[in-house]
Every structure is written in C-alpha cells, then in structure tokens.
Amino acid sequence: MVRVLGVLDAAAVRRWAVTCVDALEASREEIDRINVYPVADGDTGTNLLHTMRAALEALVRADVMDAGAAVAALARGALAGARGNSGVILSQVLRGLAEEWAGAETAGGEGIKRALIRADALATAAVADPAPGTILTVLHAAAGAVRECDGDDLAEVVMTLSKAAADALAETPRQLSALAKAGVVDAGGRGLVLLLDALAEVVTGDRVERPAIPHRVARLAEDLHAEREGGSSEFEYEVMYLLDSSDDRRTSTLRAELAALGDCVSVVSDGTPDGAGLWTVHVHCNDVGAAMEAGVEAGRPHRITVVRFADQIEATPKRFVRERAVVAIVDGEGIAELFRGEGAVVVTVPPAQPLDTADLLAAVSGSRAAHVVLLPNSTHFNVVVDEACAQATQAGQDVVAVPTASAVQGLAALAVHDPARRAGDDVVAMAEAAAATRRGELLIAQREALTWVGRCQPGDVLGMVDGEVVLIEPASAVTAAACRLADRMLAAGGELVTAVLGAGAPDGVAEALAEHLRHTRPEVELAAYPGGQPDAVLLLGVE
C-alpha cells in the first residue's frame, strides 16, 4: 500500500532530487530537441540536468538532518553549477524553497505554497526582460494556483501546482510565435513540469503521466522568417560566470551594464548577506571582454564559461581548430599562472571541494584540440582523470594522461613539450621528464601519527620524498626543514631544484634555501616561484 506523505523531511527532499535527476536524464534529448526560444541552441534539457545534478551532488556531500537544510544544500549546488537561463531560473526556484524553509525540520502544504510564491518572485527578478510563454510563465501559473488553493494538505497542494504548471505549458505555443511555428511547447517550461511532477510522485507515491513532448518538424525557410521577441541573433556569445566579493549595489550596476551590452541578462544571488555571497551572471553579447571587465569591476569572477552559439551547430569537421593542447590540473593561483605562462589550459581545483569530472571534461573539449595531453599533477585525481579521458576519447578526441604526481613534475613535463614533434613521441618525452624529476614536499601534520621516521604530532613539519615521510621537524623549523629536504633529495645527484612556495610558506624561506645551496652545492641552480597551494608549504622538484 502506497503511503501518502503529510510532510516533507530531509529524506523526502533527497528522494525528490534523485527523482528530478532521473526524470531529466530520461527526457534530456527530447527537451533539447524542442529548444527553439530564445535561441535554438538545443541545450535546455542538458542545462537543466547539469544544474540539477550539481544540486544533488551538493546535497549528498552535505550533512543535513532537516528539510530546510536539505533544500539549502540543493540551492547552493544549483547556483554554483547553473548552466544557461533555465539553470539560473532553476537555482532561484530552489533558493525560494530554501529561504521559506530555513530552520524547518519538515515542510507541509502551507510551506510549499509560501516557497513557490517566493520562488516565482525570485525567478522573475532574475531575468531582465521576461517574455510570456516561457518557464517563468509556467512557474507563475503554478504559484498562482497554490495561492488560490484553500487547503493546506500536502498532496492536494502539490497536485494542484503540478496540474497548473502542465496546463500553462500547453498554452505556451499560443504566447510565443517561435513555439507556434516549430509546433512545440517551451523547453524550459517542460523541464519545470517534470520537476513538479517528480515532487507529486514523491508525495503521493503515484507517477504522473503527461503527453509526449511534440518534436520539431522540418519547415520551409520562409516559414521560419519572423521578428524575434527576445534573445536576439545579433548576439553571438553566451557568457556565464560566478561572482563573489561583491554586494547588491555593485551587482545592480553590473546588471545595467550587461543589459547595455546584450540581452538575456540575469544576475542572481544565493541570498547570503552582502560581501559574503555568491552571484551567478549570465548574458548574451558580442563583446565578451566588456562583459568580463564589468564583472571584474563588480567583484571576483570565476568559473567563467563562454559559448559561441554558432559553434554548437557547426559541422563536425570544424570541431577541432588546433592540433595539440596541454591541460593541467592545478591547486593554487601562482601555480596556475606558471602553467598558463607555458601555454597550458588550466583546471583549478575548487577550495574544499572534489574535482568535478564535468569541469575537467569541459576544459579538455573546450581546448578544441584534436590531441590533448593531460597533466593531473596529483595522485588524488586518478578516477576523475580516467573518466574524463575515457569520455573524451569516446567522443572522438585523442586524450593521453601523463602520470605527474606533483606540480613540479608537471612543470618538468611541460618544459619539454614540443608541438612540432609527433604526438606519440611528445607524450613519451613528457612522461620521461616527469619520471626523471624527484618530487618532495613539506606538509604540516594535522594529527598524531606513526611514520617511517618516528611519531609526529599535530603542527610538526613533515618532509616527504616521492610520497614517503623522510624527516620530521618542529613547527618553528620550516626553513631548516626545507634545507634538509633539499639535501636529502640532492644526495642522489641533480642540477636543478624547483621550489614552489605554498600559501603557508614563511617569509624568507626561498632566500634561505638559495643561500644554503650556494654554500653546500654551488653547482646546483635554484628556481623558486610563488605557488599559493593551500596544502603543501613547499613543493620541491630535483632534476
């Protein structure tokens, strides 16, 4: 016997998120096919799925015990992983739930009503010039229906909003001529109906069946000539980025500046108070540089994505625009600059988060190179690297990972990279250079442990060579530990020492190491760089 839920708790929220991802996975291709407005780029289903997956991953990683915390985790993940206009709007729907359910162990029918009304207001505010017949229209109809709903029974409320959304979706071709000409409903609206139907399924235990999505049919060119009502084809690029270190005043100015540059503008916040929050920025424009400069003036842009709409439908022979590229995974802004300076495409590891396969795959495919050499620069990313290589290769790109266990080995490999060589020979040369570089690092012990050279205490400085602890020094002896570690590594010979200073490296450690080598090993050359890596105080490479 199916049990109808009276309230939503954290477990039910998680089941809803899983059901949403499953539904979007099953319907992604169909939703992509009917994506004709505002730009016929065929990615609305993909964008919604990517955004909802990011939300679910954030919830899975979070330690939550109540419904309010669960939807808050979903909202944060969706905002950080939002793709396209539809993804941004979905993040605001989840934000509406999070704001209304904050601190609540469970949510009933009344909570759903308040949350959907708030989500409608947030999503509408996120779009600079909303048009009728879109996902916003469907959301507004659902919010209006629950506002008129007299009861507060959870099942009754979710079935009411689900039906209202489906009815509104059916009307979208009568509101947008682009949909009417293509014979389809709005793609974003269809995705939203799937998510609301998933909620009804979780609450009632019964799957909601809807008519199949109408597919586009080929029409004569003259049938498709019409004035655009939004998303002008004048603008060739979609620019998206996350923005922090900003506030409401500066993001309001940013929204106005982006509106002057293009259309489909949205600048939305995760709701955190000024100065500590995160904004997702989206615009269609031609001047990508100006859109980025506006972001720099408003705060700190990161996770930047630029898509040229024409590229999404180019013929396959034009997929690759260059023969070779190197993609490097890095942890630290200084290290990132070193690799960028050598011409590599850089993937930065997010602070306190696991590396995402999708981000790595996006960098590999985004290099637009037929042959890609991937430098992991760590042993922690093996699974993600293997998955990205397999998926890229399956998609027709030649990708080879060179086993670099540290950034110093990656720099050594990149130093011998020669695009003029045969691809296979170049990979062999890079792998040999990495293998010939002994790697060392200084770490700060986080807990008491027994090592090969004795017991360490929290705060001790650990010197490691090729992954093994070889020395332990007190917390005050970082500089002495750096010199001792270099001596241990040079005992087997070497002509060049590369030192990459971490974020926690004390002042003067590079100078002290240079002075030590000048007296003890004058024949050895030292190259020291600021790396900014958060974990290792110092990385050493000996060649």
C-alpha positions as CSV (number, residue, x, y, z in Angstrom):
1,M,0.0,0.0,0.0
2,V,1.4,3.4,-1.0
3,R,1.8,5.9,1.8
4,V,0.9,9.5,1.0
5,L,3.3,11.9,2.7
6,G,1.8,14.5,5.1
7,V,5.1,16.5,5.3
8,L,8.5,16.6,3.5
9,D,11.5,15.8,5.6
10,A,15.2,15.7,4.6
11,A,14.9,12.1,3.3
12,A,11.9,13.1,1.1
13,V,13.7,16.1,-0.2
14,R,16.6,13.9,-1.2
15,R,14.2,11.4,-2.9
16,W,12.7,14.3,-4.8
17,A,16.2,15.5,-6.0
18,V,17.0,12.0,-7.2
19,T,13.7,11.6,-9.0
20,C,14.3,15.0,-10.7
21,V,17.7,13.9,-12.0
22,D,16.2,10.6,-13.2
23,A,13.4,12.4,-15.0
24,L,15.7,14.9,-16.6
25,E,18.1,12.2,-17.7
26,A,15.2,10.3,-19.4
27,S,13.8,13.4,-21.1
28,R,17.0,15.4,-21.8
29,E,17.3,14.7,-25.5
30,E,13.6,15.4,-26.1
31,I,13.8,18.7,-24.2
32,D,16.9,19.7,-26.2
33,R,15.1,18.9,-29.4
34,I,12.3,21.4,-28.7
35,N,14.6,24.2,-27.5
36,V,13.8,26.9,-30.0
37,Y,13.5,30.0,-27.8
38,P,15.1,32.4,-27.1
39,V,18.0,30.7,-29.1
40,A,17.6,27.4,-30.9
41,D,20.8,26.0,-29.4
42,G,19.3,22.7,-28.3
43,D,20.7,22.6,-24.8
44,T,17.9,23.4,-22.3
45,G,17.5,19.8,-21.3
46,T,21.2,19.4,-20.9
47,N,21.5,22.6,-18.9
48,L,18.7,21.6,-16.5
49,L,20.1,18.2,-16.0
50,H,23.6,19.6,-15.3
51,T,22.2,22.1,-12.8
52,M,20.0,19.5,-11.0
53,R,23.0,17.1,-10.8
54,A,25.1,19.8,-9.2
55,A,22.3,20.4,-6.7
56,L,22.0,16.7,-5.9
57,E,25.8,16.3,-5.5
58,A,25.9,19.2,-3.1
59,L,23.1,17.6,-1.0
60,V,24.8,14.2,-1.0
61,R,28.0,15.9,0.3
62,A,26.2,17.9,3.0
63,D,25.4,16.5,6.5
64,V,21.8,17.6,6.8
65,M,19.1,16.5,9.2
66,D,16.0,18.6,8.3
67,A,14.1,19.7,5.2
68,G,15.3,23.3,5.4
69,A,19.0,22.4,5.4
70,A,18.4,19.9,2.6
71,V,16.8,22.4,0.2
72,A,19.5,25.0,1.2
73,A,22.2,22.5,0.1
74,L,20.3,21.9,-3.2
75,A,20.1,25.7,-3.8
76,R,23.8,26.2,-3.2
77,G,24.7,23.4,-5.5
78,A,22.3,24.6,-8.2
79,L,23.6,28.1,-8.1
80,A,27.3,27.1,-8.3
81,G,26.5,24.6,-11.2
82,A,23.9,26.6,-13.0
83,R,24.0,26.4,-16.8
84,G,22.1,28.6,-19.2
85,N,19.0,30.7,-18.5
86,S,17.0,27.6,-17.5
87,G,19.7,26.5,-15.0
88,V,19.8,30.0,-13.4
89,I,16.0,30.0,-13.0
90,L,16.0,26.5,-11.5
91,S,18.6,27.7,-9.0
92,Q,16.2,30.5,-8.0
93,V,13.3,28.1,-7.6
94,L,15.4,26.1,-5.1
95,R,16.5,29.3,-3.4
96,G,12.8,30.2,-2.8
97,L,12.3,26.8,-1.1
98,A,15.5,27.4,1.0
99,E,14.5,30.8,2.1
100,E,11.0,29.8,3.2
101,W,12.0,26.6,4.9
102,A,15.1,27.9,6.7
103,G,15.4,26.1,10.0
104,A,12.3,23.9,9.5
105,E,12.6,20.2,10.2
106,T,9.7,19.4,7.8
107,A,7.5,21.3,5.4
108,G,3.8,20.8,4.7
109,G,1.3,22.1,2.2
110,E,1.5,25.7,3.6
111,G,5.3,25.6,3.4
112,I,5.1,24.5,-0.3
113,K,2.7,27.4,-1.0
114,R,5.0,30.1,0.5
115,A,8.1,28.6,-1.1
116,L,6.6,28.5,-4.6
117,I,5.3,32.1,-4.3
118,R,8.8,33.2,-3.2
119,A,10.5,31.2,-5.9
120,D,8.2,32.9,-8.5
121,A,9.3,36.3,-7.3
122,L,13.0,35.4,-7.3
123,A,13.0,33.8,-10.7
124,T,11.1,36.7,-12.3
125,A,13.6,39.2,-10.7
126,A,16.5,37.2,-12.1
127,V,15.6,37.9,-15.8
128,A,15.9,41.4,-17.1
129,D,13.1,41.3,-19.7
130,P,10.8,38.3,-19.1
131,A,8.7,37.2,-22.1
132,P,5.3,35.4,-22.0
133,G,5.3,31.7,-22.9
134,T,8.5,30.6,-21.1
135,I,9.5,28.7,-18.0
136,L,8.7,31.9,-16.0
137,T,5.1,31.8,-17.3
138,V,4.7,28.2,-16.2
139,L,6.2,28.9,-12.8
140,H,4.0,31.9,-12.3
141,A,0.9,29.8,-13.2
142,A,1.8,27.2,-10.6
143,A,2.4,29.9,-7.9
144,G,-0.9,31.5,-8.7
145,A,-2.7,28.2,-8.4
146,V,-1.3,27.4,-5.0
147,R,-2.1,31.0,-3.9
148,E,-5.8,30.3,-4.7
149,C,-5.7,26.8,-3.1
150,D,-7.8,26.9,0.1
151,G,-6.5,23.7,1.8
152,D,-3.0,23.0,3.2
153,D,-3.0,19.2,2.6
154,L,0.4,18.5,1.1
155,A,-0.8,16.0,-1.5
156,E,-3.6,18.4,-2.6
157,V,-1.2,21.3,-2.9
158,V,1.5,19.5,-5.0
159,M,-1.1,18.0,-7.3
160,T,-2.7,21.5,-7.8
161,L,0.6,23.1,-8.7
162,S,1.6,20.2,-10.9
163,K,-1.6,20.4,-12.9
164,A,-1.5,24.2,-13.1
165,A,2.1,24.1,-14.5
166,A,1.1,21.4,-17.1
167,D,-1.9,23.4,-18.2
168,A,0.2,26.6,-18.5
169,L,2.8,24.7,-20.5
170,A,0.2,23.6,-23.0
171,E,-0.6,27.3,-23.6
172,T,3.0,28.4,-24.3
173,P,2.7,28.0,-28.2
174,R,-0.2,30.5,-28.2
175,Q,2.0,33.0,-26.4
176,L,5.3,32.8,-28.4
177,S,5.2,32.7,-32.2
178,A,8.6,30.9,-32.3
179,L,7.0,28.0,-30.4
180,A,3.9,28.0,-32.6
181,K,5.9,27.9,-35.8
182,A,8.0,25.0,-34.5
183,G,4.9,23.2,-33.2
184,V,6.4,22.7,-29.7
185,V,5.9,23.8,-26.1
186,D,8.5,25.8,-24.2
187,A,11.6,23.6,-23.4
188,G,12.3,25.2,-20.1
189,G,8.7,25.1,-19.0
190,R,8.6,21.4,-19.9
191,G,11.6,20.8,-17.7
192,L,9.9,22.6,-14.8
193,V,6.8,20.5,-15.2
194,L,9.0,17.4,-14.9
195,L,10.4,18.6,-11.6
196,L,7.0,19.5,-10.2
197,D,5.6,16.1,-11.3
198,A,8.6,14.5,-9.6
199,L,7.5,16.3,-6.4
200,A,4.0,15.0,-6.8
201,E,5.3,11.5,-7.3
202,V,7.4,11.6,-4.1
203,V,4.4,12.9,-2.1
204,T,1.7,10.7,-3.4
205,G,3.6,7.6,-4.5
206,D,2.0,7.7,-7.9
207,R,3.8,8.6,-11.1
208,V,2.3,11.5,-13.0
209,E,1.8,10.7,-16.7
210,R,2.0,13.5,-19.2
211,P,1.6,13.6,-23.0
212,A,4.8,13.1,-25.1
213,I,6.7,16.2,-26.0
214,P,5.9,17.3,-29.6
215,H,9.0,17.2,-31.8
216,R,10.0,19.8,-34.2
217,V,9.3,19.2,-37.9
218,A,11.3,20.5,-40.9
219,R,9.7,23.5,-42.5
220,L,10.4,25.7,-45.5
221,A,12.8,28.6,-44.9
222,E,10.1,31.2,-45.5
223,D,8.0,29.7,-42.7
224,L,10.8,30.4,-40.2
225,H,11.2,34.1,-41.0
226,A,9.9,36.2,-38.1
227,E,10.8,39.1,-35.9
228,R,12.5,37.9,-32.7
229,E,10.8,38.8,-29.5
230,G,13.9,38.1,-27.3
231,G,17.3,36.6,-27.4
232,S,18.4,38.5,-30.5
233,S,20.5,36.7,-33.0
234,E,22.6,39.9,-33.1
235,F,24.5,38.5,-30.1
236,E,26.8,35.5,-30.8
237,Y,28.1,34.6,-27.4
238,E,26.7,33.3,-24.1
239,V,28.9,34.4,-21.2
240,M,28.4,32.9,-17.7
241,Y,30.5,33.2,-14.5
242,L,30.2,33.0,-10.8
243,L,30.9,36.3,-8.9
244,D,31.9,36.8,-5.3
245,S,33.4,39.6,-3.2
246,S,30.6,41.9,-4.3
247,D,27.4,43.4,-3.0
248,D,23.9,44.4,-4.1
249,R,24.9,47.9,-5.2
250,R,27.7,46.7,-7.4
251,T,25.7,43.8,-8.9
252,S,22.9,46.2,-9.6
253,T,25.3,48.3,-11.6
254,L,26.7,45.2,-13.3
255,R,23.1,44.2,-14.4
256,A,22.6,47.5,-16.0
257,E,26.0,47.4,-17.8
258,L,25.3,43.9,-19.1
259,A,21.9,45.0,-20.4
260,A,23.6,47.7,-22.4
261,L,26.0,45.1,-23.9
262,G,23.4,42.4,-24.8
263,D,20.3,40.6,-23.8
264,C,19.1,37.6,-21.8
265,V,20.7,39.2,-18.7
266,S,20.5,37.7,-15.3
267,V,22.5,38.4,-12.1
268,V,21.2,36.4,-9.2
269,S,22.4,35.8,-5.7
270,D,22.4,32.9,-3.3
271,G,20.8,35.1,-0.7
272,T,23.8,35.4,1.6
273,P,24.2,39.0,3.1
274,D,26.3,41.5,1.1
275,G,30.0,40.8,0.9
276,A,29.8,37.1,1.7
277,G,27.5,35.8,-1.0
278,L,27.8,34.2,-4.5
279,W,26.1,35.5,-7.7
280,T,25.6,33.7,-11.0
281,V,25.9,36.0,-14.0
282,H,24.5,35.3,-17.5
283,V,24.4,37.4,-20.7
284,H,24.2,37.0,-24.4
285,C,26.5,39.5,-26.1
286,N,29.2,40.1,-28.7
287,D,31.8,41.9,-26.7
288,V,33.0,39.1,-24.3
289,G,35.8,41.3,-23.0
290,A,33.5,44.1,-21.9
291,A,31.2,41.6,-20.1
292,M,34.2,40.2,-18.2
293,E,35.6,43.7,-17.4
294,A,32.2,44.6,-16.0
295,G,32.4,41.5,-13.8
296,V,35.9,42.4,-12.6
297,E,34.7,45.9,-11.6
298,A,31.8,44.3,-9.7
299,G,33.7,41.7,-7.8
300,R,35.8,38.5,-8.5
301,P,34.5,36.5,-11.5
302,H,35.5,32.8,-11.6
303,R,34.3,29.5,-13.3
304,I,34.0,31.5,-16.5
305,T,32.2,29.9,-19.5
306,V,32.0,31.5,-22.9
307,V,30.0,29.7,-25.6
308,R,29.7,30.8,-29.3
309,F,26.2,29.8,-30.4
310,A,27.3,29.1,-33.9
311,D,29.9,26.6,-32.7
312,Q,27.2,24.5,-31.2
313,I,25.8,23.6,-34.6
314,E,29.0,23.7,-36.7
315,A,29.7,20.7,-38.9
316,T,31.9,18.0,-37.3
317,P,35.0,18.6,-39.5
318,K,35.3,22.1,-37.8
319,R,35.2,20.7,-34.3
320,F,38.9,21.0,-33.8
321,V,40.7,24.3,-34.5
322,R,44.2,23.2,-33.5
323,E,46.2,20.0,-33.4
324,R,47.7,19.9,-29.9
325,A,46.9,21.2,-26.4
326,V,48.1,20.6,-22.8
327,V,45.5,20.6,-20.0
328,A,46.9,20.8,-16.4
329,I,45.1,20.4,-13.1
330,V,46.4,22.8,-10.5
331,D,45.8,23.8,-6.9
332,G,46.9,27.4,-6.3
333,E,46.8,30.6,-8.3
334,G,50.5,31.0,-8.5
335,I,50.9,27.5,-9.9
336,A,48.1,28.2,-12.3
337,E,49.9,31.3,-13.7
338,L,53.1,29.2,-14.2
339,F,51.2,26.7,-16.3
340,R,49.3,29.3,-18.2
341,G,52.6,31.1,-19.0
342,E,53.7,27.9,-20.7
343,G,50.6,27.8,-22.8
344,A,48.6,25.1,-20.9
345,V,44.9,25.1,-20.4
346,V,44.4,25.2,-16.6
347,V,41.7,23.5,-14.5
348,T,41.8,24.8,-10.9
349,V,40.7,22.6,-8.1
350,P,37.8,24.2,-6.2
351,P,38.6,25.0,-2.5
352,A,37.4,22.3,-0.1
353,Q,35.6,20.5,-3.0
354,P,36.3,17.5,-5.1
355,L,37.4,17.9,-8.7
356,D,34.3,17.5,-10.9
357,T,34.6,15.2,-14.0
358,A,32.3,17.5,-15.9
359,D,34.6,20.5,-15.3
360,L,37.7,18.6,-16.4
361,L,35.9,17.2,-19.5
362,A,34.7,20.7,-20.4
363,A,38.3,22.0,-20.3
364,V,39.5,19.1,-22.5
365,S,36.8,19.5,-25.1
366,G,36.9,23.3,-24.8
367,S,40.6,23.3,-25.8
368,R,39.3,22.5,-29.4
369,A,42.4,20.4,-29.9
370,A,42.5,17.0,-31.7
371,H,45.2,15.7,-29.4
372,V,45.3,16.6,-25.7
373,V,48.0,15.8,-23.1
374,L,46.5,15.9,-19.6
375,L,48.8,16.6,-16.6
376,P,47.0,15.5,-13.3
377,N,49.8,16.9,-11.0
378,S,48.5,14.7,-8.2
379,T,47.6,11.1,-7.4
380,H,44.3,12.1,-5.9
381,F,42.6,12.7,-9.2
382,N,43.1,9.3,-10.9
383,V,39.5,8.3,-11.1
384,V,38.3,11.7,-12.4
385,V,41.1,11.8,-14.9
386,D,40.4,8.3,-16.1
387,E,36.7,9.1,-16.5
388,A,37.4,12.3,-18.4
389,C,39.9,10.7,-20.7
390,A,37.5,7.8,-21.5
391,Q,34.6,10.1,-22.2
392,A,36.7,12.5,-24.4
393,T,38.2,9.6,-26.3
394,Q,34.8,8.1,-26.9
395,A,33.6,11.5,-28.3
396,G,36.5,11.4,-30.8
397,Q,39.2,13.4,-29.1
398,D,42.7,11.8,-28.6
399,V,43.5,12.4,-24.9
400,V,46.5,10.9,-23.0
401,A,47.3,11.5,-19.3
402,V,51.0,11.8,-18.4
403,P,51.4,10.5,-14.8
404,T,52.6,13.6,-13.0
405,A,52.2,13.2,-9.2
406,S,53.1,16.8,-8.4
407,A,53.1,20.2,-10.0
408,V,56.9,20.2,-10.2
409,Q,56.7,17.0,-12.3
410,G,54.0,18.7,-14.4
411,L,56.3,21.7,-15.0
412,A,59.1,19.4,-16.0
413,A,56.9,17.6,-18.5
414,L,55.6,20.9,-19.9
415,A,59.2,22.2,-20.3
416,V,60.0,19.6,-22.9
417,H,56.6,19.7,-24.6
418,D,57.2,20.3,-28.4
419,P,54.1,20.7,-30.6
420,A,56.3,20.2,-33.7
421,R,57.1,16.6,-32.6
422,R,55.0,13.6,-33.4
423,A,52.2,13.4,-30.8
424,G,53.3,10.0,-29.6
425,D,57.0,11.0,-29.3
426,D,56.0,14.2,-27.4
427,V,54.0,12.2,-24.9
428,V,56.9,9.9,-24.3
429,A,59.3,12.8,-23.8
430,M,57.0,14.5,-21.4
431,A,56.5,11.3,-19.4
432,E,60.2,10.7,-19.2
433,A,60.9,14.2,-18.0
434,A,58.2,13.8,-15.3
435,A,59.6,10.5,-14.2
436,A,63.1,11.9,-14.0
437,T,62.0,14.6,-11.6
438,R,62.2,13.6,-8.0
439,R,59.3,15.2,-6.0
440,G,59.4,16.4,-2.5
441,E,57.1,18.5,-0.3
442,L,56.7,20.0,3.2
443,L,53.4,19.5,4.9
444,I,52.1,20.4,8.3
445,A,50.9,17.4,10.3
446,Q,47.2,17.6,11.1
447,R,47.1,14.7,13.7
448,E,49.4,12.4,15.7
449,A,50.7,9.6,13.6
450,L,53.4,7.0,13.3
451,T,55.7,7.4,10.3
452,W,58.7,5.6,8.9
453,V,61.0,8.1,10.7
454,G,59.1,8.3,14.0
455,R,56.0,9.7,15.6
456,C,54.7,13.1,14.6
457,Q,52.5,15.5,16.5
458,P,49.9,18.0,15.2
459,G,51.7,21.1,13.9
460,D,55.0,19.2,13.1
461,V,56.6,19.8,9.7
462,L,56.8,16.7,7.6
463,G,59.3,16.3,4.8
464,M,58.3,13.9,2.1
465,V,60.1,12.4,-0.9
466,D,58.1,10.6,-3.6
467,G,55.2,10.2,-1.1
468,E,57.1,8.9,1.9
469,V,57.9,10.8,5.1
470,V,61.7,11.2,5.4
471,L,62.0,13.8,8.1
472,I,60.1,15.5,10.9
473,E,60.8,18.9,12.3
474,P,59.1,21.1,14.9
475,A,56.6,23.7,13.7
476,S,59.1,26.6,14.1
477,A,61.7,24.9,11.8
478,V,60.1,25.2,8.3
479,T,63.2,26.9,6.8
480,A,65.5,24.3,8.3
481,A,63.2,21.5,7.1
482,A,63.3,22.9,3.5
483,C,67.1,22.9,3.5
484,R,67.3,19.4,5.0
485,L,64.8,18.1,2.5
486,A,66.7,19.6,-0.4
487,D,69.9,17.9,0.9
488,R,68.1,14.5,1.0
489,M,66.8,14.9,-2.5
490,L,70.2,16.0,-3.9
491,A,72.1,13.2,-2.3
492,A,71.4,11.1,-5.4
493,G,72.5,14.0,-7.7
494,G,70.8,16.8,-9.6
495,E,71.5,20.0,-11.4
496,L,68.2,22.0,-11.0
497,V,66.0,22.5,-7.9
498,T,62.5,23.9,-8.5
499,A,60.8,25.3,-5.4
500,V,57.1,26.2,-5.4
501,L,56.0,28.2,-2.3
502,G,52.6,27.4,-0.7
503,A,50.2,29.8,0.8
504,G,51.5,29.0,4.3
505,A,55.2,29.3,3.5
506,P,57.0,31.7,5.9
507,D,58.7,34.8,4.6
508,G,62.3,34.3,3.6
509,V,62.3,30.6,3.1
510,A,63.2,30.8,-0.6
511,E,66.1,33.2,0.2
512,A,67.3,30.9,3.0
513,L,67.2,27.8,0.7
514,A,69.1,29.7,-2.0
515,E,71.8,30.7,0.5
516,H,72.1,27.2,1.8
517,L,72.5,25.7,-1.7
518,R,75.0,28.4,-2.6
519,H,77.3,27.2,0.2
520,T,76.7,23.5,0.1
521,R,76.0,22.8,-3.6
522,P,77.2,25.8,-5.7
523,E,76.8,23.8,-8.9
524,V,73.0,23.5,-8.4
525,E,70.6,26.0,-9.9
526,L,67.5,27.0,-7.9
527,A,64.3,28.3,-9.4
528,A,61.7,29.5,-6.9
529,Y,58.1,30.5,-7.6
530,P,55.1,31.6,-5.5
531,G,52.5,28.8,-5.9
532,G,49.8,29.6,-3.4
533,Q,48.8,26.0,-3.0
534,P,46.8,25.6,0.2
535,D,48.1,22.2,1.5
536,A,51.9,21.9,0.9
537,V,54.0,24.6,2.5
538,L,56.7,23.9,-0.1
539,L,57.0,21.7,-3.3
540,L,60.5,20.7,-4.4
541,G,61.5,19.1,-7.7
542,V,65.0,17.9,-8.4
543,E,66.2,17.2,-12.0
